[in-house]
Amino acid sequence: MNLGSARAVPYTDHRDGVSGIDKRPVDGPVRVAAPGPKGFGASGLEGDAVCETRHHGGDEQAVYAMAREDLDEWERTLGRTLANGSFGENLTTTGIDVSGALIGERWAVGDEVLLEITSGRIPCRTFQGHMGEKGWVKRFTQRAAPGAYLRVIRPGAIRAGDPVRIVHRPDHEVTVALQFRAVTTERTLLPRLLEAGEALHSEALAVARAYVEKYGTGSAV
């Protein structure tokens, strides 16, 4: 479990020049709850800074999860150590294929918290600056293992080391990775996102609906 504080950085568009992307591991317990609509609500974790609320945070991006296994793969690619929280994630999981999770999949974390997958994480300029890697946005996008945003269905407290259990898998095949590819590099996949229904992040759902209205569903693969 990782939390961030607002820190001055040279690579953010925030009016005060601060970002909370630099997350650091904490032991907890940490209260998790729905933070409110995007633009007003920030992180779903108490004590975690989300500074640029125009693009980050809010109920549909309340928690960000990344698989430790994906960080390990990036370590091998980049030739550098990546501590938990290095990608700005709140939850660094083990044993779960986060990018292979289904939109609408629900996770029970610890004894109280229930979360629901909404979408993959779209890389931005702040992420690129934080990583300090040339062409980072393009490289991250090409790998299409973005980790997942989750909404809070049931609030409560979580601690480092709490088990994460998949308690519901919806009856469709729209994974986080597929959703990410659809909104970034393979837009002909957008019609397939409609299978996920209202569980999908509302912005991605609107993009998919607009695409279908304009082009129909015949181009999906």
C-alpha angles and dihedrals in degrees: 000000000000135000131187135211126211107267131177110252134168096227105063132096092212111128091235094045095242135126137185096205094109099088122185128197118261131181099223152161090216125178115236122197141144106281100204134258122334110271091036107036120065127186124352090222119082111241095020117122122224105175106174099058093169089077107013139051128016130120096303093048098035096130131023120206129192128181116243086219090062091049089051090053090051089049089059092046096046098035093229139100118263114197121206107283094031092125092047092260123154095205122041103192132196126205095016125104094223097180089045092054118114124249104255093026111143127220127197108211116196117325100315119022125090119189133184128209114241108166148322124279116262112215118237142185092271091054090050092050092046092053095043092210122138112247091003098152091053094045093048091048094049092054091054094204097118103156120236141278116219136195122220113249096170121018127219144115128304133189136198109276096025112147119253113214126188103227101169135028116184124228100257138075102237105129128186089252092052092048090049093051091047094056096040120028108357108045093167084076092064096096090060091061090071088073088072092059122187093347087075118093105273093235093055090044091054091050091050093049092048091050093051092047090054103036107015124227101285095095095061117110 
